[in-house]
Amino acid sequence: TPDKRIYSGNTEEVVLPCFEGQATILKNHIPLITFLRPGIVEVGKDEKFYVEDGTVEFSDNNLLILSTTIKSFKMINADQKNGMIKDAEKMLSSNQISDKQKYILNYKIETLKQIN
């Protein structure tokens, strides 16, 4: 995030929620620059993060994810999750939003519902 580093370490794979679909990054993957949509970033088998947006750059076996809205699953409680779902559903019901905003809000809601 702009404020601090959320995670740094080595892993065998990272799964990213990109606008093109789910992307899995493994060692020696081709260089990649893409954008994140709301979803779950999975680092290996043990670390999961909720992300709403951001950019991804992979080069020379280094992955850099920049986002203003990324939170570890461990830091999201049920009240926060339900509040975020309620806010997104309220925004989704507005007639003043674009199709792109509806697309993003739908992914946000579906992702938040997956968090236990």
PDB file as gemmi writes it, atoms N, CA and C in Angstrom:
CRYST1    1.000    1.000    1.000  90.00  90.00  90.00 P 1                      
ATOM      1  N   THR A   1       0.857  -1.174   0.000  1.00  0.00           N  
ATOM      2  CA  THR A   1       0.000   0.000   0.000  1.00  0.00           C  
ATOM      3  C   THR A   1       0.899   1.231   0.000  1.00  0.00           C  
ATOM      4  N   PRO A   2       0.328   2.417  -0.230  1.00  0.00           N  
ATOM      5  CA  PRO A   2       1.156   3.620  -0.143  1.00  0.00           C  
ATOM      6  C   PRO A   2       1.726   3.834   1.260  1.00  0.00           C  
ATOM      7  N   ASP A   3       1.076   3.307   2.274  1.00  0.00           N  
ATOM      8  CA  ASP A   3       1.476   3.523   3.656  1.00  0.00           C  
ATOM      9  C   ASP A   3       2.527   2.550   4.163  1.00  0.00           C  
ATOM     10  N   LYS A   4       2.402   1.273   3.751  1.00  0.00           N  
ATOM     11  CA  LYS A   4       3.310   0.270   4.298  1.00  0.00           C  
ATOM     12  C   LYS A   4       3.325  -0.985   3.437  1.00  0.00           C  
ATOM     13  N   ARG A   5       4.272  -1.844   3.707  1.00  0.00           N  
ATOM     14  CA  ARG A   5       4.371  -3.135   3.041  1.00  0.00           C  
ATOM     15  C   ARG A   5       3.485  -4.119   3.803  1.00  0.00           C  
ATOM     16  N   ILE A   6       2.626  -4.805   3.094  1.00  0.00           N  
ATOM     17  CA  ILE A   6       1.700  -5.758   3.716  1.00  0.00           C  
ATOM     18  C   ILE A   6       2.312  -7.152   3.802  1.00  0.00           C  
ATOM     19  N   TYR A   7       3.048  -7.536   2.761  1.00  0.00           N  
ATOM     20  CA  TYR A   7       3.625  -8.880   2.733  1.00  0.00           C  
ATOM     21  C   TYR A   7       4.905  -8.849   1.907  1.00  0.00           C  
ATOM     22  N   SER A   8       5.892  -9.571   2.372  1.00  0.00           N  
ATOM     23  CA  SER A   8       7.125  -9.765   1.623  1.00  0.00           C  
ATOM     24  C   SER A   8       7.626 -11.163   1.948  1.00  0.00           C  
ATOM     25  N   GLY A   9       7.948 -11.920   0.942  1.00  0.00           N  
ATOM     26  CA  GLY A   9       8.438 -13.263   1.191  1.00  0.00           C  
ATOM     27  C   GLY A   9       8.580 -14.052  -0.088  1.00  0.00           C  
ATOM     28  N   ASN A  10       8.964 -15.298   0.047  1.00  0.00           N  
ATOM     29  CA  ASN A  10       9.107 -16.210  -1.082  1.00  0.00           C  
ATOM     30  C   ASN A  10       7.924 -17.163  -1.106  1.00  0.00           C  
ATOM     31  N   THR A  11       7.519 -17.530  -2.304  1.00  0.00           N  
ATOM     32  CA  THR A  11       6.424 -18.478  -2.447  1.00  0.00           C  
ATOM     33  C   THR A  11       6.554 -19.195  -3.780  1.00  0.00           C  
ATOM     34  N   GLU A  12       5.834 -20.277  -3.920  1.00  0.00           N  
ATOM     35  CA  GLU A  12       5.850 -21.041  -5.163  1.00  0.00           C  
ATOM     36  C   GLU A  12       4.858 -20.496  -6.186  1.00  0.00           C  
ATOM     37  N   GLU A  13       3.747 -19.904  -5.697  1.00  0.00           N  
ATOM     38  CA  GLU A  13       2.757 -19.379  -6.623  1.00  0.00           C  
ATOM     39  C   GLU A  13       1.920 -18.286  -5.974  1.00  0.00           C  
ATOM     40  N   VAL A  14       1.379 -17.418  -6.830  1.00  0.00           N  
ATOM     41  CA  VAL A  14       0.464 -16.378  -6.397  1.00  0.00           C  
ATOM     42  C   VAL A  14      -0.691 -16.370  -7.381  1.00  0.00           C  
ATOM     43  N   VAL A  15      -1.920 -16.355  -6.852  1.00  0.00           N  
ATOM     44  CA  VAL A  15      -3.114 -16.281  -7.683  1.00  0.00           C  
ATOM     45  C   VAL A  15      -3.684 -14.876  -7.541  1.00  0.00           C  
ATOM     46  N   LEU A  16      -3.956 -14.243  -8.689  1.00  0.00           N  
ATOM     47  CA  LEU A  16      -4.394 -12.855  -8.710  1.00  0.00           C  
ATOM     48  C   LEU A  16      -5.747 -12.702  -9.395  1.00  0.00           C  
ATOM     49  N   PRO A  17      -6.605 -11.812  -8.884  1.00  0.00           N  
ATOM     50  CA  PRO A  17      -7.879 -11.525  -9.549  1.00  0.00           C  
ATOM     51  C   PRO A  17      -7.708 -10.372 -10.544  1.00  0.00           C  
ATOM     52  N   CYS A  18      -7.485 -10.683 -11.788  1.00  0.00           N  
ATOM     53  CA  CYS A  18      -7.263  -9.663 -12.817  1.00  0.00           C  
ATOM     54  C   CYS A  18      -8.536  -9.464 -13.637  1.00  0.00           C  
ATOM     55  N   PHE A  19      -8.614  -8.364 -14.340  1.00  0.00           N  
ATOM     56  CA  PHE A  19      -9.784  -8.109 -15.179  1.00  0.00           C  
ATOM     57  C   PHE A  19      -9.914  -9.148 -16.284  1.00  0.00           C  
ATOM     58  N   GLU A  20      -8.792  -9.728 -16.692  1.00  0.00           N  
ATOM     59  CA  GLU A  20      -8.813 -10.766 -17.728  1.00  0.00           C  
ATOM     60  C   GLU A  20      -9.238 -12.122 -17.171  1.00  0.00           C  
ATOM     61  N   GLY A  21      -9.311 -12.255 -15.864  1.00  0.00           N  
ATOM     62  CA  GLY A  21      -9.634 -13.506 -15.191  1.00  0.00           C  
ATOM     63  C   GLY A  21      -8.600 -13.801 -14.120  1.00  0.00           C  
ATOM     64  N   GLN A  22      -8.711 -14.950 -13.491  1.00  0.00           N  
ATOM     65  CA  GLN A  22      -7.743 -15.363 -12.478  1.00  0.00           C  
ATOM     66  C   GLN A  22      -6.403 -15.636 -13.162  1.00  0.00           C  
ATOM     67  N   ALA A  23      -5.335 -15.126 -12.589  1.00  0.00           N  
ATOM     68  CA  ALA A  23      -3.994 -15.362 -13.138  1.00  0.00           C  
ATOM     69  C   ALA A  23      -3.140 -16.008 -12.054  1.00  0.00           C  
ATOM     70  N   THR A  24      -2.465 -17.074 -12.409  1.00  0.00           N  
ATOM     71  CA  THR A  24      -1.540 -17.733 -11.493  1.00  0.00           C  
ATOM     72  C   THR A  24      -0.122 -17.441 -11.953  1.00  0.00           C  
ATOM     73  N   ILE A  25       0.664 -16.903 -11.048  1.00  0.00           N  
ATOM     74  CA  ILE A  25       2.054 -16.561 -11.348  1.00  0.00           C  
ATOM     75  C   ILE A  25       2.948 -17.607 -10.678  1.00  0.00           C  
ATOM     76  N   LEU A  26       3.758 -18.272 -11.481  1.00  0.00           N  
ATOM     77  CA  LEU A  26       4.714 -19.254 -10.994  1.00  0.00           C  
ATOM     78  C   LEU A  26       6.130 -18.763 -11.298  1.00  0.00           C  
ATOM     79  N   LYS A  27       7.123 -19.424 -10.732  1.00  0.00           N  
ATOM     80  CA  LYS A  27       8.523 -19.087 -10.991  1.00  0.00           C  
ATOM     81  C   LYS A  27       8.777 -19.099 -12.501  1.00  0.00           C  
ATOM     82  N   ASN A  28       9.557 -18.140 -12.962  1.00  0.00           N  
ATOM     83  CA  ASN A  28       9.951 -17.993 -14.367  1.00  0.00           C  
ATOM     84  C   ASN A  28       8.790 -17.665 -15.313  1.00  0.00           C  
ATOM     85  N   HIS A  29       7.693 -17.142 -14.774  1.00  0.00           N  
ATOM     86  CA  HIS A  29       6.574 -16.684 -15.607  1.00  0.00           C  
ATOM     87  C   HIS A  29       7.078 -15.560 -16.519  1.00  0.00           C  
ATOM     88  N   ILE A  30       6.457 -15.412 -17.660  1.00  0.00           N  
ATOM     89  CA  ILE A  30       6.840 -14.313 -18.546  1.00  0.00           C  
ATOM     90  C   ILE A  30       6.552 -12.979 -17.850  1.00  0.00           C  
ATOM     91  N   PRO A  31       7.270 -11.923 -18.205  1.00  0.00           N  
ATOM     92  CA  PRO A  31       6.983 -10.614 -17.604  1.00  0.00           C  
ATOM     93  C   PRO A  31       5.526 -10.224 -17.839  1.00  0.00           C  
ATOM     94  N   LEU A  32       4.956  -9.550 -16.852  1.00  0.00           N  
ATOM     95  CA  LEU A  32       3.524  -9.249 -16.887  1.00  0.00           C  
ATOM     96  C   LEU A  32       3.263  -7.927 -16.190  1.00  0.00           C  
ATOM     97  N   ILE A  33       2.407  -7.125 -16.781  1.00  0.00           N  
ATOM     98  CA  ILE A  33       1.859  -5.941 -16.129  1.00  0.00           C  
ATOM     99  C   ILE A  33       0.362  -5.996 -16.356  1.00  0.00           C  
ATOM    100  N   THR A  34      -0.421  -5.883 -15.273  1.00  0.00           N  
ATOM    101  CA  THR A  34      -1.876  -5.957 -15.402  1.00  0.00           C  
ATOM    102  C   THR A  34      -2.525  -5.209 -14.248  1.00  0.00           C  
ATOM    103  N   PHE A  35      -3.850  -5.167 -14.275  1.00  0.00           N  
ATOM    104  CA  PHE A  35      -4.633  -4.478 -13.254  1.00  0.00           C  
ATOM    105  C   PHE A  35      -5.481  -5.478 -12.477  1.00  0.00           C  
ATOM    106  N   LEU A  36      -5.698  -5.190 -11.195  1.00  0.00           N  
ATOM    107  CA  LEU A  36      -6.511  -6.044 -10.339  1.00  0.00           C  
ATOM    108  C   LEU A  36      -7.948  -5.544 -10.286  1.00  0.00           C  
ATOM    109  N   ARG A  37      -8.863  -6.472 -10.213  1.00  0.00           N  
ATOM    110  CA  ARG A  37     -10.265  -6.182  -9.924  1.00  0.00           C  
ATOM    111  C   ARG A  37     -10.515  -6.670  -8.500  1.00  0.00           C  
ATOM    112  N   PRO A  38     -11.658  -6.359  -7.906  1.00  0.00           N  
ATOM    113  CA  PRO A  38     -11.934  -6.895  -6.572  1.00  0.00           C  
ATOM    114  C   PRO A  38     -11.844  -8.422  -6.573  1.00  0.00           C  
ATOM    115  N   GLY A  39     -11.188  -8.955  -5.561  1.00  0.00           N  
ATOM    116  CA  GLY A  39     -11.036 -10.400  -5.475  1.00  0.00           C  
ATOM    117  C   GLY A  39     -10.077 -10.798  -4.374  1.00  0.00           C  
ATOM    118  N   ILE A  40      -9.603 -12.030  -4.488  1.00  0.00           N  
ATOM    119  CA  ILE A  40      -8.725 -12.617  -3.479  1.00  0.00           C  
ATOM    120  C   ILE A  40      -7.349 -12.850  -4.087  1.00  0.00           C  
ATOM    121  N   VAL A  41      -6.328 -12.344  -3.407  1.00  0.00           N  
ATOM    122  CA  VAL A  41      -4.945 -12.625  -3.767  1.00  0.00           C  
ATOM    123  C   VAL A  41      -4.490 -13.759  -2.860  1.00  0.00           C  
ATOM    124  N   GLU A  42      -4.078 -14.865  -3.472  1.00  0.00           N  
ATOM    125  CA  GLU A  42      -3.603 -16.013  -2.709  1.00  0.00           C  
ATOM    126  C   GLU A  42      -2.095 -16.142  -2.878  1.00  0.00           C  
ATOM    127  N   VAL A  43      -1.379 -16.078  -1.768  1.00  0.00           N  
ATOM    128  CA  VAL A  43       0.075 -16.222  -1.772  1.00  0.00           C  
ATOM    129  C   VAL A  43       0.376 -17.592  -1.176  1.00  0.00           C  
ATOM    130  N   GLY A  44       0.789 -18.522  -2.030  1.00  0.00           N  
ATOM    131  CA  GLY A  44       0.992 -19.891  -1.565  1.00  0.00           C  
ATOM    132  C   GLY A  44      -0.332 -20.475  -1.091  1.00  0.00           C  
ATOM    133  N   LYS A  45      -0.258 -21.312  -0.083  1.00  0.00           N  
ATOM    134  CA  LYS A  45      -1.463 -21.957   0.438  1.00  0.00           C  
ATOM    135  C   LYS A  45      -1.958 -21.330   1.736  1.00  0.00           C  
ATOM    136  N   ASP A  46      -1.137 -20.470   2.361  1.00  0.00           N  
ATOM    137  CA  ASP A  46      -1.468 -19.988   3.697  1.00  0.00           C  
ATOM    138  C   ASP A  46      -1.913 -18.538   3.789  1.00  0.00           C  
ATOM    139  N   GLU A  47      -1.540 -17.700   2.838  1.00  0.00           N  
ATOM    140  CA  GLU A  47      -1.849 -16.276   2.937  1.00  0.00           C  
ATOM    141  C   GLU A  47      -2.906 -15.883   1.918  1.00  0.00           C  
ATOM    142  N   LYS A  48      -3.960 -15.211   2.408  1.00  0.00           N  
ATOM    143  CA  LYS A  48      -5.010 -14.704   1.527  1.00  0.00           C  
ATOM    144  C   LYS A  48      -5.289 -13.250   1.883  1.00  0.00           C  
ATOM    145  N   PHE A  49      -5.489 -12.472   0.830  1.00  0.00           N  
ATOM    146  CA  PHE A  49      -5.739 -11.050   0.990  1.00  0.00           C  
ATOM    147  C   PHE A  49      -6.949 -10.644   0.150  1.00  0.00           C  
ATOM    148  N   TYR A  50      -7.754  -9.730   0.691  1.00  0.00           N  
ATOM    149  CA  TYR A  50      -8.847  -9.137  -0.060  1.00  0.00           C  
ATOM    150  C   TYR A  50      -8.300  -7.871  -0.714  1.00  0.00           C  
ATOM    151  N   VAL A  51      -8.560  -7.704  -2.001  1.00  0.00           N  
ATOM    152  CA  VAL A  51      -8.090  -6.532  -2.730  1.00  0.00           C  
ATOM    153  C   VAL A  51      -9.244  -5.990  -3.574  1.00  0.00           C  
ATOM    154  N   GLU A  52      -9.320  -4.676  -3.676  1.00  0.00           N  
ATOM    155  CA  GLU A  52     -10.356  -4.059  -4.502  1.00  0.00           C  
ATOM    156  C   GLU A  52      -9.811  -3.559  -5.828  1.00  0.00           C  
ATOM    157  N   ASP A  53      -8.557  -3.153  -5.842  1.00  0.00           N  
ATOM    158  CA  ASP A  53      -7.969  -2.602  -7.056  1.00  0.00           C  
ATOM    159  C   ASP A  53      -6.456  -2.656  -6.948  1.00  0.00           C  
ATOM    160  N   GLY A  54      -5.794  -2.293  -8.016  1.00  0.00           N  
ATOM    161  CA  GLY A  54      -4.349  -2.221  -7.949  1.00  0.00           C  
ATOM    162  C   GLY A  54      -3.692  -2.579  -9.261  1.00  0.00           C  
ATOM    163  N   THR A  55      -2.376  -2.515  -9.243  1.00  0.00           N  
ATOM    164  CA  THR A  55      -1.581  -2.895 -10.403  1.00  0.00           C  
ATOM    165  C   THR A  55      -0.617  -4.006 -10.004  1.00  0.00           C  
ATOM    166  N   VAL A  56      -0.234  -4.787 -10.988  1.00  0.00           N  
ATOM    167  CA  VAL A  56       0.662  -5.920 -10.783  1.00  0.00           C  
ATOM    168  C   VAL A  56       1.791  -5.829 -11.801  1.00  0.00           C  
ATOM    169  N   GLU A  57       3.003  -6.059 -11.329  1.00  0.00           N  
ATOM    170  CA  GLU A  57       4.142  -6.146 -12.228  1.00  0.00           C  
ATOM    171  C   GLU A  57       4.958  -7.372 -11.833  1.00  0.00           C  
ATOM    172  N   PHE A  58       5.226  -8.239 -12.796  1.00  0.00           N  
ATOM    173  CA  PHE A  58       6.066  -9.409 -12.559  1.00  0.00           C  
ATOM    174  C   PHE A  58       7.208  -9.381 -13.560  1.00  0.00           C  
ATOM    175  N   SER A  59       8.437  -9.452 -13.050  1.00  0.00           N  
ATOM    176  CA  SER A  59       9.623  -9.448 -13.895  1.00  0.00           C  
ATOM    177  C   SER A  59      10.788 -10.024 -13.098  1.00  0.00           C  
ATOM    178  N   ASP A  60      11.596 -10.839 -13.752  1.00  0.00           N  
ATOM    179  CA  ASP A  60      12.787 -11.439 -13.118  1.00  0.00           C  
ATOM    180  C   ASP A  60      12.455 -12.127 -11.795  1.00  0.00           C  
ATOM    181  N   ASN A  61      11.356 -12.848 -11.750  1.00  0.00           N  
ATOM    182  CA  ASN A  61      10.896 -13.583 -10.573  1.00  0.00           C  
ATOM    183  C   ASN A  61      10.622 -12.704  -9.358  1.00  0.00           C  
ATOM    184  N   ASN A  62      10.270 -11.456  -9.608  1.00  0.00           N  
ATOM    185  CA  ASN A  62       9.836 -10.543  -8.551  1.00  0.00           C  
ATOM    186  C   ASN A  62       8.440 -10.047  -8.885  1.00  0.00           C  
ATOM    187  N   LEU A  63       7.545 -10.198  -7.935  1.00  0.00           N  
ATOM    188  CA  LEU A  63       6.161  -9.769  -8.107  1.00  0.00           C  
ATOM    189  C   LEU A  63       5.919  -8.558  -7.225  1.00  0.00           C  
ATOM    190  N   LEU A  64       5.397  -7.501  -7.827  1.00  0.00           N  
ATOM    191  CA  LEU A  64       5.066  -6.290  -7.096  1.00  0.00           C  
ATOM    192  C   LEU A  64       3.594  -5.992  -7.306  1.00  0.00           C  
ATOM    193  N   ILE A  65       2.858  -5.920  -6.202  1.00  0.00           N  
ATOM    194  CA  ILE A  65       1.442  -5.577  -6.235  1.00  0.00           C  
ATOM    195  C   ILE A  65       1.280  -4.260  -5.498  1.00  0.00           C  
ATOM    196  N   LEU A  66       0.720  -3.276  -6.167  1.00  0.00           N  
ATOM    197  CA  LEU A  66       0.456  -1.980  -5.553  1.00  0.00           C  
ATOM    198  C   LEU A  66      -1.052  -1.787  -5.456  1.00  0.00           C  
ATOM    199  N   SER A  67      -1.539  -1.525  -4.249  1.00  0.00           N  
ATOM    200  CA  SER A  67      -2.972  -1.341  -4.039  1.00  0.00           C  
ATOM    201  C   SER A  67      -3.206  -0.460  -2.828  1.00  0.00           C  
ATOM    202  N   THR A  68      -4.254   0.335  -2.898  1.00  0.00           N  
ATOM    203  CA  THR A  68      -4.650   1.139  -1.737  1.00  0.00           C  
ATOM    204  C   THR A  68      -5.662   0.395  -0.884  1.00  0.00           C  
ATOM    205  N   THR A  69      -6.183  -0.717  -1.411  1.00  0.00           N  
ATOM    206  CA  THR A  69      -7.235  -1.452  -0.700  1.00  0.00           C  
ATOM    207  C   THR A  69      -6.906  -2.930  -0.649  1.00  0.00           C  
ATOM    208  N   ILE A  70      -5.979  -3.285   0.190  1.00  0.00           N  
ATOM    209  CA  ILE A  70      -5.647  -4.694   0.361  1.00  0.00           C  
ATOM    210  C   ILE A  70      -5.603  -4.993   1.852  1.00  0.00           C  
ATOM    211  N   LYS A  71      -6.280  -6.092   2.230  1.00  0.00           N  
ATOM    212  CA  LYS A  71      -6.347  -6.467   3.643  1.00  0.00           C  
ATOM    213  C   LYS A  71      -6.182  -7.969   3.775  1.00  0.00           C  
ATOM    214  N   SER A  72      -5.408  -8.369   4.766  1.00  0.00           N  
ATOM    215  CA  SER A  72      -5.269  -9.782   5.067  1.00  0.00           C  
ATOM    216  C   SER A  72      -6.607 -10.313   5.576  1.00  0.00           C  
ATOM    217  N   PHE A  73      -6.941 -11.543   5.187  1.00  0.00           N  
ATOM    218  CA  PHE A  73      -8.163 -12.168   5.702  1.00  0.00           C  
ATOM    219  C   PHE A  73      -8.168 -12.152   7.225  1.00  0.00           C  
ATOM    220  N   LYS A  74      -6.980 -12.256   7.813  1.00  0.00           N  
ATOM    221  CA  LYS A  74      -6.864 -12.301   9.271  1.00  0.00           C  
ATOM    222  C   LYS A  74      -7.302 -10.993   9.926  1.00  0.00           C  
ATOM    223  N   MET A  75      -7.346  -9.904   9.151  1.00  0.00           N  
ATOM    224  CA  MET A  75      -7.656  -8.583   9.703  1.00  0.00           C  
ATOM    225  C   MET A  75      -9.091  -8.133   9.413  1.00  0.00           C  
ATOM    226  N   ILE A  76      -9.889  -8.989   8.773  1.00  0.00           N  
ATOM    227  CA  ILE A  76     -11.271  -8.624   8.438  1.00  0.00           C  
ATOM    228  C   ILE A  76     -12.213  -9.402   9.345  1.00  0.00           C  
ATOM    229  N   ASN A  77     -12.994  -8.677  10.149  1.00  0.00           N  
ATOM    230  CA  ASN A  77     -13.973  -9.364  10.999  1.00  0.00           C  
ATOM    231  C   ASN A  77     -15.348  -9.338  10.337  1.00  0.00           C  
ATOM    232  N   ALA A  78     -16.287 -10.063  10.890  1.00  0.00           N  
ATOM    233  CA  ALA A  78     -17.614 -10.215  10.295  1.00  0.00           C  
ATOM    234  C   ALA A  78     -18.343  -8.876  10.180  1.00  0.00           C  
ATOM    235  N   ASP A  79     -18.219  -8.022  11.172  1.00  0.00           N  
ATOM    236  CA  ASP A  79     -18.893  -6.721  11.119  1.00  0.00           C  
ATOM    237  C   ASP A  79     -18.357  -5.857   9.988  1.00  0.00           C  
ATOM    238  N   GLN A  80     -17.042  -5.832   9.817  1.00  0.00           N  
ATOM    239  CA  GLN A  80     -16.444  -5.074   8.723  1.00  0.00           C  
ATOM    240  C   GLN A  80     -16.916  -5.608   7.377  1.00  0.00           C  
ATOM    241  N   LYS A  81     -16.866  -6.925   7.244  1.00  0.00           N  
ATOM    242  CA  LYS A  81     -17.258  -7.560   5.992  1.00  0.00           C  
ATOM    243  C   LYS A  81     -18.712  -7.244   5.668  1.00  0.00           C  
ATOM    244  N   ASN A  82     -19.602  -7.393   6.636  1.00  0.00           N  
ATOM    245  CA  ASN A  82     -21.024  -7.133   6.395  1.00  0.00           C  
ATOM    246  C   ASN A  82     -21.282  -5.664   6.074  1.00  0.00           C  
ATOM    247  N   GLY A  83     -20.555  -4.762   6.715  1.00  0.00           N  
ATOM    248  CA  GLY A  83     -20.689  -3.341   6.418  1.00  0.00           C  
ATOM    249  C   GLY A  83     -20.242  -3.010   5.006  1.00  0.00           C  
ATOM    250  N   MET A  84     -19.146  -3.631   4.578  1.00  0.00           N  
ATOM    251  CA  MET A  84     -18.653  -3.404   3.219  1.00  0.00           C  
ATOM    252  C   MET A  84     -19.624  -3.957   2.183  1.00  0.00           C  
ATOM    253  N   ILE A  85     -20.230  -5.108   2.464  1.00  0.00           N  
ATOM    254  CA  ILE A  85     -21.223  -5.679   1.553  1.00  0.00           C  
ATOM    255  C   ILE A  85     -22.440  -4.759   1.464  1.00  0.00           C  
ATOM    256  N   LYS A  86     -22.911  -4.292   2.613  1.00  0.00           N  
ATOM    257  CA  LYS A  86     -24.081  -3.414   2.646  1.00  0.00           C  
ATOM    258  C   LYS A  86     -23.819  -2.125   1.858  1.00  0.00           C  
ATOM    259  N   ASP A  87     -22.652  -1.522   2.047  1.00  0.00           N  
ATOM    260  CA  ASP A  87     -22.296  -0.297   1.320  1.00  0.00           C  
ATOM    261  C   ASP A  87     -22.232  -0.544  -0.186  1.00  0.00           C  
ATOM    262  N   ALA A  88     -21.652  -1.659  -0.588  1.00  0.00           N  
ATOM    263  CA  ALA A  88     -21.539  -1.981  -2.012  1.00  0.00           C  
ATOM    264  C   ALA A  88     -22.913  -2.241  -2.619  1.00  0.00           C  
ATOM    265  N   GLU A  89     -23.784  -2.946  -1.889  1.00  0.00           N  
ATOM    266  CA  GLU A  89     -25.135  -3.209  -2.394  1.00  0.00           C  
ATOM    267  C   GLU A  89     -25.928  -1.919  -2.543  1.00  0.00           C  
ATOM    268  N   LYS A  90     -25.733  -0.986  -1.614  1.00  0.00           N  
ATOM    269  CA  LYS A  90     -26.407   0.313  -1.694  1.00  0.00           C  
ATOM    270  C   LYS A  90     -25.946   1.062  -2.948  1.00  0.00           C  
ATOM    271  N   MET A  91     -24.640   1.074  -3.189  1.00  0.00           N  
ATOM    272  CA  MET A  91     -24.106   1.741  -4.376  1.00  0.00           C  
ATOM    273  C   MET A  91     -24.593   1.064  -5.651  1.00  0.00           C  
ATOM    274  N   LEU A  92     -24.688  -0.263  -5.629  1.00  0.00           N  
ATOM    275  CA  LEU A  92     -25.114  -1.033  -6.794  1.00  0.00           C  
ATOM    276  C   LEU A  92     -26.567  -0.734  -7.172  1.00  0.00           C  
ATOM    277  N   SER A  93     -27.387  -0.411  -6.184  1.00  0.00           N  
ATOM    278  CA  SER A  93     -28.805  -0.139  -6.447  1.00  0.00           C  
ATOM    279  C   SER A  93     -29.039   1.248  -7.048  1.00  0.00           C  
ATOM    280  N   SER A  94     -28.010   2.074  -7.100  1.00  0.00           N  
ATOM    281  CA  SER A  94     -28.121   3.419  -7.667  1.00  0.00           C  
ATOM    282  C   SER A  94     -28.216   3.359  -9.190  1.00  0.00           C  
ATOM    283  N   ASN A  95     -29.025   4.214  -9.748  1.00  0.00           N  
ATOM    284  CA  ASN A  95     -29.147   4.301 -11.206  1.00  0.00           C  
ATOM    285  C   ASN A  95     -28.087   5.218 -11.804  1.00  0.00           C  
ATOM    286  N   GLN A  96     -27.261   5.814 -10.968  1.00  0.00           N  
ATOM    287  CA  GLN A  96     -26.282   6.799 -11.411  1.00  0.00           C  
ATOM    288  C   GLN A  96     -24.890   6.218 -11.645  1.00  0.00           C  
ATOM    289  N   ILE A  97     -24.752   4.897 -11.653  1.00  0.00           N  
ATOM    290  CA  ILE A  97     -23.423   4.309 -11.830  1.00  0.00           C  
ATOM    291  C   ILE A  97     -23.311   3.666 -13.211  1.00  0.00           C  
ATOM    292  N   SER A  98     -22.084   3.589 -13.683  1.00  0.00           N  
ATOM    293  CA  SER A  98     -21.820   3.030 -15.010  1.00  0.00           C  
ATOM    294  C   SER A  98     -21.819   1.498 -14.967  1.00  0.00           C  
ATOM    295  N   ASP A  99     -21.826   0.911 -16.147  1.00  0.00           N  
ATOM    296  CA  ASP A  99     -21.745  -0.550 -16.234  1.00  0.00           C  
ATOM    297  C   ASP A  99     -20.430  -1.060 -15.645  1.00  0.00           C  
ATOM    298  N   LYS A 100     -19.346  -0.307 -15.850  1.00  0.00           N  
ATOM    299  CA  LYS A 100     -18.056  -0.701 -15.287  1.00  0.00           C  
ATOM    300  C   LYS A 100     -18.124  -0.709 -13.758  1.00  0.00           C  
ATOM    301  N   GLN A 101     -18.737   0.297 -13.162  1.00  0.00           N  
ATOM    302  CA  GLN A 101     -18.875   0.344 -11.706  1.00  0.00           C  
ATOM    303  C   GLN A 101     -19.739  -0.813 -11.208  1.00  0.00           C  
ATOM    304  N   LYS A 102     -20.796  -1.156 -11.957  1.00  0.00           N  
ATOM    305  CA  LYS A 102     -21.638  -2.300 -11.576  1.00  0.00           C  
ATOM    306  C   LYS A 102     -20.830  -3.598 -11.608  1.00  0.00           C  
ATOM    307  N   TYR A 103     -20.024  -3.757 -12.645  1.00  0.00           N  
ATOM    308  CA  TYR A 103     -19.160  -4.930 -12.787  1.00  0.00           C  
ATOM    309  C   TYR A 103     -18.236  -5.059 -11.583  1.00  0.00           C  
ATOM    310  N   ILE A 104     -17.584  -3.965 -11.221  1.00  0.00           N  
ATOM    311  CA  ILE A 104     -16.640  -3.964 -10.103  1.00  0.00           C  
ATOM    312  C   ILE A 104     -17.362  -4.224  -8.782  1.00  0.00           C  
ATOM    313  N   LEU A 105     -18.499  -3.585  -8.573  1.00  0.00           N  
ATOM    314  CA  LEU A 105     -19.249  -3.784  -7.325  1.00  0.00           C  
ATOM    315  C   LEU A 105     -19.741  -5.218  -7.187  1.00  0.00           C  
ATOM    316  N   ASN A 106     -20.172  -5.833  -8.282  1.00  0.00           N  
ATOM    317  CA  ASN A 106     -20.607  -7.235  -8.222  1.00  0.00           C  
ATOM    318  C   ASN A 106     -19.462  -8.147  -7.800  1.00  0.00           C  
ATOM    319  N   TYR A 107     -18.256  -7.925  -8.357  1.00  0.00           N  
ATOM    320  CA  TYR A 107     -17.098  -8.717  -7.940  1.00  0.00           C  
ATOM    321  C   TYR A 107     -16.767  -8.474  -6.470  1.00  0.00           C  
ATOM    322  N   LYS A 108     -16.882  -7.237  -6.037  1.00  0.00           N  
ATOM    323  CA  LYS A 108     -16.597  -6.906  -4.641  1.00  0.00           C  
ATOM    324  C   LYS A 108     -17.536  -7.662  -3.716  1.00  0.00           C  
ATOM    325  N   ILE A 109     -18.822  -7.626  -4.009  1.00  0.00           N  
ATOM    326  CA  ILE A 109     -19.823  -8.295  -3.169  1.00  0.00           C  
ATOM    327  C   ILE A 109     -19.588  -9.805  -3.135  1.00  0.00           C  
ATOM    328  N   GLU A 110     -19.386 -10.404  -4.299  1.00  0.00           N  
ATOM    329  CA  GLU A 110     -19.173 -11.855  -4.365  1.00  0.00           C  
ATOM    330  C   GLU A 110     -17.901 -12.272  -3.619  1.00  0.00           C  
ATOM    331  N   THR A 111     -16.870 -11.481  -3.733  1.00  0.00           N  
ATOM    332  CA  THR A 111     -15.616 -11.790  -3.032  1.00  0.00           C  
ATOM    333  C   THR A 111     -15.798 -11.693  -1.525  1.00  0.00           C  
ATOM    334  N   LEU A 112     -16.432 -10.627  -1.068  1.00  0.00           N  
ATOM    335  CA  LEU A 112     -16.627 -10.448   0.377  1.00  0.00           C  
ATOM    336  C   LEU A 112     -17.468 -11.584   0.958  1.00  0.00           C  
ATOM    337  N   LYS A 113     -18.418 -12.078   0.223  1.00  0.00           N  
ATOM    338  CA  LYS A 113     -19.244 -13.194   0.697  1.00  0.00           C  
ATOM    339  C   LYS A 113     -18.437 -14.484   0.877  1.00  0.00           C  
ATOM    340  N   GLN A 114     -17.290 -14.583   0.185  1.00  0.00           N  
ATOM    341  CA  GLN A 114     -16.444 -15.773   0.293  1.00  0.00           C  
ATOM    342  C   GLN A 114     -15.562 -15.766   1.527  1.00  0.00           C  
ATOM    343  N   ILE A 115     -15.397 -14.593   2.137  1.00  0.00           N  
ATOM    344  CA  ILE A 115     -14.510 -14.479   3.288  1.00  0.00           C  
ATOM    345  C   ILE A 115     -15.238 -15.002   4.523  1.00  0.00           C  
ATOM    346  N   ASN A 116     -14.617 -15.936   5.233  1.00  0.00           N  
ATOM    347  CA  ASN A 116     -15.238 -16.519   6.442  1.00  0.00           C  
ATOM    348  C   ASN A 116     -14.912 -15.695   7.655  1.00  0.00           C  
TER     349      ASN A 116                                                      
END                                                                             
